[in-house]
Amino acid sequence: MTDEQFEENYPRDRFEYVQTNMRVKGTMGQTEIESFNIIDRDTGQVVLQPTRTEHTNLNGLNTTVNWNW
């Protein structure tokens, strides 16, 4: 799921994105892996704990972003 699709399902005005972990992989830091807690602003409950992966292909510098849970 892309950033746009994820934010359509979990808009930032209704949900708070709290980063819980981040790590970088690859010799040139081409992969960033971030973990989040998605918190409902109305209830304060954690509704989702997704992982966002951003990978930059060094041949052509194409970047892809995926959300998984």
mmJSON file of the N, C-alpha and C atoms, coordinates in Angstrom:
{"data_MODEL":{"atom_site":{
"group_PDB":["ATOM","ATOM","ATOM","ATOM","ATOM","ATOM","ATOM","ATOM","ATOM","ATOM","ATOM","ATOM","ATOM","ATOM","ATOM","ATOM","ATOM","ATOM","ATOM","ATOM","ATOM","ATOM","ATOM","ATOM","ATOM","ATOM","ATOM","ATOM","ATOM","ATOM","ATOM","ATOM","ATOM","ATOM","ATOM","ATOM","ATOM","ATOM","ATOM","ATOM","ATOM","ATOM","ATOM","ATOM","ATOM","ATOM","ATOM","ATOM","ATOM","ATOM","ATOM","ATOM","ATOM","ATOM","ATOM","ATOM","ATOM","ATOM","ATOM","ATOM","ATOM","ATOM","ATOM","ATOM","ATOM","ATOM","ATOM","ATOM","ATOM","ATOM","ATOM","ATOM","ATOM","ATOM","ATOM","ATOM","ATOM","ATOM","ATOM","ATOM","ATOM","ATOM","ATOM","ATOM","ATOM","ATOM","ATOM","ATOM","ATOM","ATOM","ATOM","ATOM","ATOM","ATOM","ATOM","ATOM","ATOM","ATOM","ATOM","ATOM","ATOM","ATOM","ATOM","ATOM","ATOM","ATOM","ATOM","ATOM","ATOM","ATOM","ATOM","ATOM","ATOM","ATOM","ATOM","ATOM","ATOM","ATOM","ATOM","ATOM","ATOM","ATOM","ATOM","ATOM","ATOM","ATOM","ATOM","ATOM","ATOM","ATOM","ATOM","ATOM","ATOM","ATOM","ATOM","ATOM","ATOM","ATOM","ATOM","ATOM","ATOM","ATOM","ATOM","ATOM","ATOM","ATOM","ATOM","ATOM","ATOM","ATOM","ATOM","ATOM","ATOM","ATOM","ATOM","ATOM","ATOM","ATOM","ATOM","ATOM","ATOM","ATOM","ATOM","ATOM","ATOM","ATOM","ATOM","ATOM","ATOM","ATOM","ATOM","ATOM","ATOM","ATOM","ATOM","ATOM","ATOM","ATOM","ATOM","ATOM","ATOM","ATOM","ATOM","ATOM","ATOM","ATOM","ATOM","ATOM","ATOM","ATOM","ATOM","ATOM","ATOM","ATOM","ATOM","ATOM","ATOM","ATOM","ATOM","ATOM","ATOM","ATOM","ATOM","ATOM","ATOM","ATOM","ATOM"],
"id":[1,2,3,4,5,6,7,8,9,10,11,12,13,14,15,16,17,18,19,20,21,22,23,24,25,26,27,28,29,30,31,32,33,34,35,36,37,38,39,40,41,42,43,44,45,46,47,48,49,50,51,52,53,54,55,56,57,58,59,60,61,62,63,64,65,66,67,68,69,70,71,72,73,74,75,76,77,78,79,80,81,82,83,84,85,86,87,88,89,90,91,92,93,94,95,96,97,98,99,100,101,102,103,104,105,106,107,108,109,110,111,112,113,114,115,116,117,118,119,120,121,122,123,124,125,126,127,128,129,130,131,132,133,134,135,136,137,138,139,140,141,142,143,144,145,146,147,148,149,150,151,152,153,154,155,156,157,158,159,160,161,162,163,164,165,166,167,168,169,170,171,172,173,174,175,176,177,178,179,180,181,182,183,184,185,186,187,188,189,190,191,192,193,194,195,196,197,198,199,200,201,202,203,204,205,206,207],
"type_symbol":["N","C","C","N","C","C","N","C","C","N","C","C","N","C","C","N","C","C","N","C","C","N","C","C","N","C","C","N","C","C","N","C","C","N","C","C","N","C","C","N","C","C","N","C","C","N","C","C","N","C","C","N","C","C","N","C","C","N","C","C","N","C","C","N","C","C","N","C","C","N","C","C","N","C","C","N","C","C","N","C","C","N","C","C","N","C","C","N","C","C","N","C","C","N","C","C","N","C","C","N","C","C","N","C","C","N","C","C","N","C","C","N","C","C","N","C","C","N","C","C","N","C","C","N","C","C","N","C","C","N","C","C","N","C","C","N","C","C","N","C","C","N","C","C","N","C","C","N","C","C","N","C","C","N","C","C","N","C","C","N","C","C","N","C","C","N","C","C","N","C","C","N","C","C","N","C","C","N","C","C","N","C","C","N","C","C","N","C","C","N","C","C","N","C","C","N","C","C","N","C","C","N","C","C","N","C","C"],
"label_atom_id":["N","CA","C","N","CA","C","N","CA","C","N","CA","C","N","CA","C","N","CA","C","N","CA","C","N","CA","C","N","CA","C","N","CA","C","N","CA","C","N","CA","C","N","CA","C","N","CA","C","N","CA","C","N","CA","C","N","CA","C","N","CA","C","N","CA","C","N","CA","C","N","CA","C","N","CA","C","N","CA","C","N","CA","C","N","CA","C","N","CA","C","N","CA","C","N","CA","C","N","CA","C","N","CA","C","N","CA","C","N","CA","C","N","CA","C","N","CA","C","N","CA","C","N","CA","C","N","CA","C","N","CA","C","N","CA","C","N","CA","C","N","CA","C","N","CA","C","N","CA","C","N","CA","C","N","CA","C","N","CA","C","N","CA","C","N","CA","C","N","CA","C","N","CA","C","N","CA","C","N","CA","C","N","CA","C","N","CA","C","N","CA","C","N","CA","C","N","CA","C","N","CA","C","N","CA","C","N","CA","C","N","CA","C","N","CA","C","N","CA","C","N","CA","C","N","CA","C","N","CA","C","N","CA","C","N","CA","C","N","CA","C"],
"label_alt_id":[null,null,null,null,null,null,null,null,null,null,null,null,null,null,null,null,null,null,null,null,null,null,null,null,null,null,null,null,null,null,null,null,null,null,null,null,null,null,null,null,null,null,null,null,null,null,null,null,null,null,null,null,null,null,null,null,null,null,null,null,null,null,null,null,null,null,null,null,null,null,null,null,null,null,null,null,null,null,null,null,null,null,null,null,null,null,null,null,null,null,null,null,null,null,null,null,null,null,null,null,null,null,null,null,null,null,null,null,null,null,null,null,null,null,null,null,null,null,null,null,null,null,null,null,null,null,null,null,null,null,null,null,null,null,null,null,null,null,null,null,null,null,null,null,null,null,null,null,null,null,null,null,null,null,null,null,null,null,null,null,null,null,null,null,null,null,null,null,null,null,null,null,null,null,null,null,null,null,null,null,null,null,null,null,null,null,null,null,null,null,null,null,null,null,null,null,null,null,null,null,null,null,null,null,null,null,null],
"label_comp_id":["MET","MET","MET","THR","THR","THR","ASP","ASP","ASP","GLU","GLU","GLU","GLN","GLN","GLN","PHE","PHE","PHE","GLU","GLU","GLU","GLU","GLU","GLU","ASN","ASN","ASN","TYR","TYR","TYR","PRO","PRO","PRO","ARG","ARG","ARG","ASP","ASP","ASP","ARG","ARG","ARG","PHE","PHE","PHE","GLU","GLU","GLU","TYR","TYR","TYR","VAL","VAL","VAL","GLN","GLN","GLN","THR","THR","THR","ASN","ASN","ASN","MET","MET","MET","ARG","ARG","ARG","VAL","VAL","VAL","LYS","LYS","LYS","GLY","GLY","GLY","THR","THR","THR","MET","MET","MET","GLY","GLY","GLY","GLN","GLN","GLN","THR","THR","THR","GLU","GLU","GLU","ILE","ILE","ILE","GLU","GLU","GLU","SER","SER","SER","PHE","PHE","PHE","ASN","ASN","ASN","ILE","ILE","ILE","ILE","ILE","ILE","ASP","ASP","ASP","ARG","ARG","ARG","ASP","ASP","ASP","THR","THR","THR","GLY","GLY","GLY","GLN","GLN","GLN","VAL","VAL","VAL","VAL","VAL","VAL","LEU","LEU","LEU","GLN","GLN","GLN","PRO","PRO","PRO","THR","THR","THR","ARG","ARG","ARG","THR","THR","THR","GLU","GLU","GLU","HIS","HIS","HIS","THR","THR","THR","ASN","ASN","ASN","LEU","LEU","LEU","ASN","ASN","ASN","GLY","GLY","GLY","LEU","LEU","LEU","ASN","ASN","ASN","THR","THR","THR","THR","THR","THR","VAL","VAL","VAL","ASN","ASN","ASN","TRP","TRP","TRP","ASN","ASN","ASN","TRP","TRP","TRP"],
"label_asym_id":["A","A","A","A","A","A","A","A","A","A","A","A","A","A","A","A","A","A","A","A","A","A","A","A","A","A","A","A","A","A","A","A","A","A","A","A","A","A","A","A","A","A","A","A","A","A","A","A","A","A","A","A","A","A","A","A","A","A","A","A","A","A","A","A","A","A","A","A","A","A","A","A","A","A","A","A","A","A","A","A","A","A","A","A","A","A","A","A","A","A","A","A","A","A","A","A","A","A","A","A","A","A","A","A","A","A","A","A","A","A","A","A","A","A","A","A","A","A","A","A","A","A","A","A","A","A","A","A","A","A","A","A","A","A","A","A","A","A","A","A","A","A","A","A","A","A","A","A","A","A","A","A","A","A","A","A","A","A","A","A","A","A","A","A","A","A","A","A","A","A","A","A","A","A","A","A","A","A","A","A","A","A","A","A","A","A","A","A","A","A","A","A","A","A","A","A","A","A","A","A","A","A","A","A","A","A","A"],
"label_entity_id":["1","1","1","1","1","1","1","1","1","1","1","1","1","1","1","1","1","1","1","1","1","1","1","1","1","1","1","1","1","1","1","1","1","1","1","1","1","1","1","1","1","1","1","1","1","1","1","1","1","1","1","1","1","1","1","1","1","1","1","1","1","1","1","1","1","1","1","1","1","1","1","1","1","1","1","1","1","1","1","1","1","1","1","1","1","1","1","1","1","1","1","1","1","1","1","1","1","1","1","1","1","1","1","1","1","1","1","1","1","1","1","1","1","1","1","1","1","1","1","1","1","1","1","1","1","1","1","1","1","1","1","1","1","1","1","1","1","1","1","1","1","1","1","1","1","1","1","1","1","1","1","1","1","1","1","1","1","1","1","1","1","1","1","1","1","1","1","1","1","1","1","1","1","1","1","1","1","1","1","1","1","1","1","1","1","1","1","1","1","1","1","1","1","1","1","1","1","1","1","1","1","1","1","1","1","1","1"],
"label_seq_id":[1,1,1,2,2,2,3,3,3,4,4,4,5,5,5,6,6,6,7,7,7,8,8,8,9,9,9,10,10,10,11,11,11,12,12,12,13,13,13,14,14,14,15,15,15,16,16,16,17,17,17,18,18,18,19,19,19,20,20,20,21,21,21,22,22,22,23,23,23,24,24,24,25,25,25,26,26,26,27,27,27,28,28,28,29,29,29,30,30,30,31,31,31,32,32,32,33,33,33,34,34,34,35,35,35,36,36,36,37,37,37,38,38,38,39,39,39,40,40,40,41,41,41,42,42,42,43,43,43,44,44,44,45,45,45,46,46,46,47,47,47,48,48,48,49,49,49,50,50,50,51,51,51,52,52,52,53,53,53,54,54,54,55,55,55,56,56,56,57,57,57,58,58,58,59,59,59,60,60,60,61,61,61,62,62,62,63,63,63,64,64,64,65,65,65,66,66,66,67,67,67,68,68,68,69,69,69],
"pdbx_PDB_ins_code":[null,null,null,null,null,null,null,null,null,null,null,null,null,null,null,null,null,null,null,null,null,null,null,null,null,null,null,null,null,null,null,null,null,null,null,null,null,null,null,null,null,null,null,null,null,null,null,null,null,null,null,null,null,null,null,null,null,null,null,null,null,null,null,null,null,null,null,null,null,null,null,null,null,null,null,null,null,null,null,null,null,null,null,null,null,null,null,null,null,null,null,null,null,null,null,null,null,null,null,null,null,null,null,null,null,null,null,null,null,null,null,null,null,null,null,null,null,null,null,null,null,null,null,null,null,null,null,null,null,null,null,null,null,null,null,null,null,null,null,null,null,null,null,null,null,null,null,null,null,null,null,null,null,null,null,null,null,null,null,null,null,null,null,null,null,null,null,null,null,null,null,null,null,null,null,null,null,null,null,null,null,null,null,null,null,null,null,null,null,null,null,null,null,null,null,null,null,null,null,null,null,null,null,null,null,null,null],
"Cartn_x":[0.85,0.0,0.903,0.57,1.38,1.046,1.853,1.594,0.21,-0.149,-1.436,-2.603,-2.514,-3.575,-3.697,-2.555,-2.578,-3.202,-2.829,-3.364,-4.827,-5.323,-6.763,-7.512,-6.968,-7.602,-7.419,-6.281,-5.964,-5.528,-6.484,-6.131,-5.507,-4.536,-3.793,-4.643,-5.773,-6.623,-7.42,-7.587,-8.311,-7.381,-6.167,-5.236,-3.876,-3.218,-1.869,-0.88,0.174,1.203,2.383,2.651,3.745,4.801,5.983,7.057,7.652,7.722,8.228,9.615,10.006,11.305,11.697,13.003,13.504,14.851,15.04,16.348,16.635,17.905,18.355,19.161,18.905,19.629,20.315,21.32,22.044,23.326,24.283,25.588,25.518,24.522,24.37,23.071,22.486,21.263,20.073,20.016,18.956,17.607,17.54,16.263,16.045,14.925,14.538,13.288,13.315,12.179,11.738,10.481,9.936,8.712,8.637,7.458,6.674,5.357,4.476,3.386,2.857,1.568,0.619,-0.514,-1.54,-2.591,-2.754,-3.604,-4.818,-6.004,-7.252,-7.272,-7.397,-7.375,-8.579,-9.716,-10.919,-10.815,-10.313,-10.298,-8.935,-7.869,-6.531,-6.04,-6.802,-6.45,-5.552,-4.614,-3.807,-4.688,-4.897,-5.762,-4.974,-3.682,-2.878,-1.407,-0.597,0.849,1.519,1.547,2.092,3.597,4.17,5.566,5.623,6.392,6.573,7.986,8.096,9.393,9.592,10.694,11.045,12.351,12.324,13.517,13.877,15.141,15.645,16.543,16.173,16.978,18.132,19.356,20.512,20.752,20.185,20.255,19.037,19.174,18.059,17.412,17.767,17.273,15.75,15.105,13.66,13.384,12.371,12.018,10.625,10.485,9.174,8.886,7.607,7.172,6.045,6.131,5.087,4.734,3.445,2.947,2.465,2.883,2.454,2.017,1.094,0.671,0.24],
"Cartn_y":[-1.167,0.0,1.24,2.212,3.427,4.4,5.455,6.493,7.106,7.408,8.051,7.149,5.863,4.917,4.758,4.676,4.496,5.71,6.909,8.122,8.365,7.773,7.813,6.982,5.82,4.931,5.428,6.054,6.545,8.008,8.935,10.356,10.933,11.807,12.369,13.273,13.76,14.579,13.722,12.431,11.525,10.599,10.378,9.434,10.085,9.689,10.176,9.082,9.448,8.505,8.66,7.63,7.67,6.658,7.152,6.263,5.569,4.238,3.474,2.897,2.763,2.18,2.576,2.697,2.958,2.289,1.656,1.091,1.275,1.243,1.452,0.233,-0.246,-1.4,-1.025,-1.776,-1.565,-0.8,-1.024,-0.382,1.129,1.609,3.05,3.557,2.785,3.203,3.286,2.381,2.48,1.948,1.27,0.778,1.318,2.004,2.51,1.769,1.22,0.482,1.194,1.66,2.396,1.67,1.552,0.981,2.106,1.999,3.031,2.426,3.241,2.996,4.035,3.578,4.477,4.588,5.784,6.003,6.83,6.353,7.083,8.292,9.485,10.707,10.795,10.196,10.263,9.371,8.148,7.184,7.035,7.398,7.203,5.772,4.929,3.52,3.339,2.393,2.007,1.139,1.562,0.814,-0.029,0.275,-0.452,-0.26,-1.288,-1.194,-1.586,-0.66,-0.969,-0.727,-1.229,-0.995,-0.328,0.75,1.473,1.203,0.709,0.411,1.3,2.024,2.878,2.364,1.99,1.444,2.289,2.668,3.417,2.506,2.295,1.505,2.386,1.955,2.784,2.875,1.958,2.048,2.822,4.097,4.915,5.723,5.453,6.184,6.206,5.101,4.964,4.611,5.233,4.985,4.388,3.315,2.713,2.745,2.941,2.981,1.977,1.141,0.166,0.208,0.064,-0.068,-1.503,-2.166,-3.532,-3.603,-4.517,-4.754,-6.162],
"Cartn_z":[0.0,0.0,0.0,-0.818,-0.921,0.213,0.335,1.342,1.155,-0.09,-0.368,0.026,-0.329,0.016,1.526,2.209,3.654,4.341,3.897,4.526,4.177,3.091,2.82,3.855,4.198,5.18,6.612,6.895,8.241,8.147,7.939,7.773,9.047,8.862,9.997,10.883,10.391,11.251,12.238,11.976,12.886,13.659,13.121,13.729,13.928,15.0,15.289,14.921,14.197,13.785,14.754,15.554,16.516,16.079,15.714,15.284,16.502,16.454,17.588,17.341,16.074,15.763,14.345,14.11,12.762,12.607,11.456,11.155,9.679,9.347,7.978,7.567,6.348,5.829,4.525,4.176,2.927,3.159,2.284,2.435,2.274,1.543,1.348,1.954,2.855,3.527,2.602,1.632,0.636,1.099,2.235,2.749,4.156,4.354,5.672,6.114,7.325,7.87,9.139,9.147,10.284,10.827,12.145,12.799,13.455,13.409,13.943,14.811,15.716,16.355,15.774,15.243,14.736,15.833,16.385,17.552,17.149,17.527,17.29,18.222,17.673,18.484,19.421,19.044,19.876,21.11,20.94,22.043,22.702,22.003,22.538,22.406,21.735,21.56,20.333,20.439,19.288,18.393,17.156,16.244,15.247,15.073,14.099,14.424,14.159,14.327,13.01,12.045,10.725,10.635,9.553,9.218,7.853,7.767,6.502,6.009,4.781,4.183,2.966,2.967,1.828,1.253,-0.021,-0.665,-1.879,-1.966,-3.112,-3.933,-5.192,-6.108,-6.579,-6.337,-6.671,-8.172,-8.955,-10.416,-10.896,-11.105,-11.561,-10.458,-9.214,-8.051,-7.951,-8.291,-8.104,-6.655,-6.075,-4.682,-4.605,-3.819,-3.58,-2.087,-1.749,-0.354,-0.187,0.853,1.144,2.619,2.909,4.278,4.456,5.52,5.833,7.281,7.577,8.955,9.135],
"occupancy":[1.0,1.0,1.0,1.0,1.0,1.0,1.0,1.0,1.0,1.0,1.0,1.0,1.0,1.0,1.0,1.0,1.0,1.0,1.0,1.0,1.0,1.0,1.0,1.0,1.0,1.0,1.0,1.0,1.0,1.0,1.0,1.0,1.0,1.0,1.0,1.0,1.0,1.0,1.0,1.0,1.0,1.0,1.0,1.0,1.0,1.0,1.0,1.0,1.0,1.0,1.0,1.0,1.0,1.0,1.0,1.0,1.0,1.0,1.0,1.0,1.0,1.0,1.0,1.0,1.0,1.0,1.0,1.0,1.0,1.0,1.0,1.0,1.0,1.0,1.0,1.0,1.0,1.0,1.0,1.0,1.0,1.0,1.0,1.0,1.0,1.0,1.0,1.0,1.0,1.0,1.0,1.0,1.0,1.0,1.0,1.0,1.0,1.0,1.0,1.0,1.0,1.0,1.0,1.0,1.0,1.0,1.0,1.0,1.0,1.0,1.0,1.0,1.0,1.0,1.0,1.0,1.0,1.0,1.0,1.0,1.0,1.0,1.0,1.0,1.0,1.0,1.0,1.0,1.0,1.0,1.0,1.0,1.0,1.0,1.0,1.0,1.0,1.0,1.0,1.0,1.0,1.0,1.0,1.0,1.0,1.0,1.0,1.0,1.0,1.0,1.0,1.0,1.0,1.0,1.0,1.0,1.0,1.0,1.0,1.0,1.0,1.0,1.0,1.0,1.0,1.0,1.0,1.0,1.0,1.0,1.0,1.0,1.0,1.0,1.0,1.0,1.0,1.0,1.0,1.0,1.0,1.0,1.0,1.0,1.0,1.0,1.0,1.0,1.0,1.0,1.0,1.0,1.0,1.0,1.0,1.0,1.0,1.0,1.0,1.0,1.0,1.0,1.0,1.0,1.0,1.0,1.0],
"B_iso_or_equiv":[0.0,0.0,0.0,0.0,0.0,0.0,0.0,0.0,0.0,0.0,0.0,0.0,0.0,0.0,0.0,0.0,0.0,0.0,0.0,0.0,0.0,0.0,0.0,0.0,0.0,0.0,0.0,0.0,0.0,0.0,0.0,0.0,0.0,0.0,0.0,0.0,0.0,0.0,0.0,0.0,0.0,0.0,0.0,0.0,0.0,0.0,0.0,0.0,0.0,0.0,0.0,0.0,0.0,0.0,0.0,0.0,0.0,0.0,0.0,0.0,0.0,0.0,0.0,0.0,0.0,0.0,0.0,0.0,0.0,0.0,0.0,0.0,0.0,0.0,0.0,0.0,0.0,0.0,0.0,0.0,0.0,0.0,0.0,0.0,0.0,0.0,0.0,0.0,0.0,0.0,0.0,0.0,0.0,0.0,0.0,0.0,0.0,0.0,0.0,0.0,0.0,0.0,0.0,0.0,0.0,0.0,0.0,0.0,0.0,0.0,0.0,0.0,0.0,0.0,0.0,0.0,0.0,0.0,0.0,0.0,0.0,0.0,0.0,0.0,0.0,0.0,0.0,0.0,0.0,0.0,0.0,0.0,0.0,0.0,0.0,0.0,0.0,0.0,0.0,0.0,0.0,0.0,0.0,0.0,0.0,0.0,0.0,0.0,0.0,0.0,0.0,0.0,0.0,0.0,0.0,0.0,0.0,0.0,0.0,0.0,0.0,0.0,0.0,0.0,0.0,0.0,0.0,0.0,0.0,0.0,0.0,0.0,0.0,0.0,0.0,0.0,0.0,0.0,0.0,0.0,0.0,0.0,0.0,0.0,0.0,0.0,0.0,0.0,0.0,0.0,0.0,0.0,0.0,0.0,0.0,0.0,0.0,0.0,0.0,0.0,0.0,0.0,0.0,0.0,0.0,0.0,0.0],
"pdbx_formal_charge":[null,null,null,null,null,null,null,null,null,null,null,null,null,null,null,null,null,null,null,null,null,null,null,null,null,null,null,null,null,null,null,null,null,null,null,null,null,null,null,null,null,null,null,null,null,null,null,null,null,null,null,null,null,null,null,null,null,null,null,null,null,null,null,null,null,null,null,null,null,null,null,null,null,null,null,null,null,null,null,null,null,null,null,null,null,null,null,null,null,null,null,null,null,null,null,null,null,null,null,null,null,null,null,null,null,null,null,null,null,null,null,null,null,null,null,null,null,null,null,null,null,null,null,null,null,null,null,null,null,null,null,null,null,null,null,null,null,null,null,null,null,null,null,null,null,null,null,null,null,null,null,null,null,null,null,null,null,null,null,null,null,null,null,null,null,null,null,null,null,null,null,null,null,null,null,null,null,null,null,null,null,null,null,null,null,null,null,null,null,null,null,null,null,null,null,null,null,null,null,null,null,null,null,null,null,null,null],
"auth_seq_id":[1,1,1,2,2,2,3,3,3,4,4,4,5,5,5,6,6,6,7,7,7,8,8,8,9,9,9,10,10,10,11,11,11,12,12,12,13,13,13,14,14,14,15,15,15,16,16,16,17,17,17,18,18,18,19,19,19,20,20,20,21,21,21,22,22,22,23,23,23,24,24,24,25,25,25,26,26,26,27,27,27,28,28,28,29,29,29,30,30,30,31,31,31,32,32,32,33,33,33,34,34,34,35,35,35,36,36,36,37,37,37,38,38,38,39,39,39,40,40,40,41,41,41,42,42,42,43,43,43,44,44,44,45,45,45,46,46,46,47,47,47,48,48,48,49,49,49,50,50,50,51,51,51,52,52,52,53,53,53,54,54,54,55,55,55,56,56,56,57,57,57,58,58,58,59,59,59,60,60,60,61,61,61,62,62,62,63,63,63,64,64,64,65,65,65,66,66,66,67,67,67,68,68,68,69,69,69],
"auth_comp_id":["MET","MET","MET","THR","THR","THR","ASP","ASP","ASP","GLU","GLU","GLU","GLN","GLN","GLN","PHE","PHE","PHE","GLU","GLU","GLU","GLU","GLU","GLU","ASN","ASN","ASN","TYR","TYR","TYR","PRO","PRO","PRO","ARG","ARG","ARG","ASP","ASP","ASP","ARG","ARG","ARG","PHE","PHE","PHE","GLU","GLU","GLU","TYR","TYR","TYR","VAL","VAL","VAL","GLN","GLN","GLN","THR","THR","THR","ASN","ASN","ASN","MET","MET","MET","ARG","ARG","ARG","VAL","VAL","VAL","LYS","LYS","LYS","GLY","GLY","GLY","THR","THR","THR","MET","MET","MET","GLY","GLY","GLY","GLN","GLN","GLN","THR","THR","THR","GLU","GLU","GLU","ILE","ILE","ILE","GLU","GLU","GLU","SER","SER","SER","PHE","PHE","PHE","ASN","ASN","ASN","ILE","ILE","ILE","ILE","ILE","ILE","ASP","ASP","ASP","ARG","ARG","ARG","ASP","ASP","ASP","THR","THR","THR","GLY","GLY","GLY","GLN","GLN","GLN","VAL","VAL","VAL","VAL","VAL","VAL","LEU","LEU","LEU","GLN","GLN","GLN","PRO","PRO","PRO","THR","THR","THR","ARG","ARG","ARG","THR","THR","THR","GLU","GLU","GLU","HIS","HIS","HIS","THR","THR","THR","ASN","ASN","ASN","LEU","LEU","LEU","ASN","ASN","ASN","GLY","GLY","GLY","LEU","LEU","LEU","ASN","ASN","ASN","THR","THR","THR","THR","THR","THR","VAL","VAL","VAL","ASN","ASN","ASN","TRP","TRP","TRP","ASN","ASN","ASN","TRP","TRP","TRP"],
"auth_asym_id":["A","A","A","A","A","A","A","A","A","A","A","A","A","A","A","A","A","A","A","A","A","A","A","A","A","A","A","A","A","A","A","A","A","A","A","A","A","A","A","A","A","A","A","A","A","A","A","A","A","A","A","A","A","A","A","A","A","A","A","A","A","A","A","A","A","A","A","A","A","A","A","A","A","A","A","A","A","A","A","A","A","A","A","A","A","A","A","A","A","A","A","A","A","A","A","A","A","A","A","A","A","A","A","A","A","A","A","A","A","A","A","A","A","A","A","A","A","A","A","A","A","A","A","A","A","A","A","A","A","A","A","A","A","A","A","A","A","A","A","A","A","A","A","A","A","A","A","A","A","A","A","A","A","A","A","A","A","A","A","A","A","A","A","A","A","A","A","A","A","A","A","A","A","A","A","A","A","A","A","A","A","A","A","A","A","A","A","A","A","A","A","A","A","A","A","A","A","A","A","A","A","A","A","A","A","A","A"],
"auth_atom_id":["N","CA","C","N","CA","C","N","CA","C","N","CA","C","N","CA","C","N","CA","C","N","CA","C","N","CA","C","N","CA","C","N","CA","C","N","CA","C","N","CA","C","N","CA","C","N","CA","C","N","CA","C","N","CA","C","N","CA","C","N","CA","C","N","CA","C","N","CA","C","N","CA","C","N","CA","C","N","CA","C","N","CA","C","N","CA","C","N","CA","C","N","CA","C","N","CA","C","N","CA","C","N","CA","C","N","CA","C","N","CA","C","N","CA","C","N","CA","C","N","CA","C","N","CA","C","N","CA","C","N","CA","C","N","CA","C","N","CA","C","N","CA","C","N","CA","C","N","CA","C","N","CA","C","N","CA","C","N","CA","C","N","CA","C","N","CA","C","N","CA","C","N","CA","C","N","CA","C","N","CA","C","N","CA","C","N","CA","C","N","CA","C","N","CA","C","N","CA","C","N","CA","C","N","CA","C","N","CA","C","N","CA","C","N","CA","C","N","CA","C","N","CA","C","N","CA","C","N","CA","C","N","CA","C","N","CA","C","N","CA","C"],
"pdbx_PDB_model_num":[1,1,1,1,1,1,1,1,1,1,1,1,1,1,1,1,1,1,1,1,1,1,1,1,1,1,1,1,1,1,1,1,1,1,1,1,1,1,1,1,1,1,1,1,1,1,1,1,1,1,1,1,1,1,1,1,1,1,1,1,1,1,1,1,1,1,1,1,1,1,1,1,1,1,1,1,1,1,1,1,1,1,1,1,1,1,1,1,1,1,1,1,1,1,1,1,1,1,1,1,1,1,1,1,1,1,1,1,1,1,1,1,1,1,1,1,1,1,1,1,1,1,1,1,1,1,1,1,1,1,1,1,1,1,1,1,1,1,1,1,1,1,1,1,1,1,1,1,1,1,1,1,1,1,1,1,1,1,1,1,1,1,1,1,1,1,1,1,1,1,1,1,1,1,1,1,1,1,1,1,1,1,1,1,1,1,1,1,1,1,1,1,1,1,1,1,1,1,1,1,1,1,1,1,1,1,1]
}}}
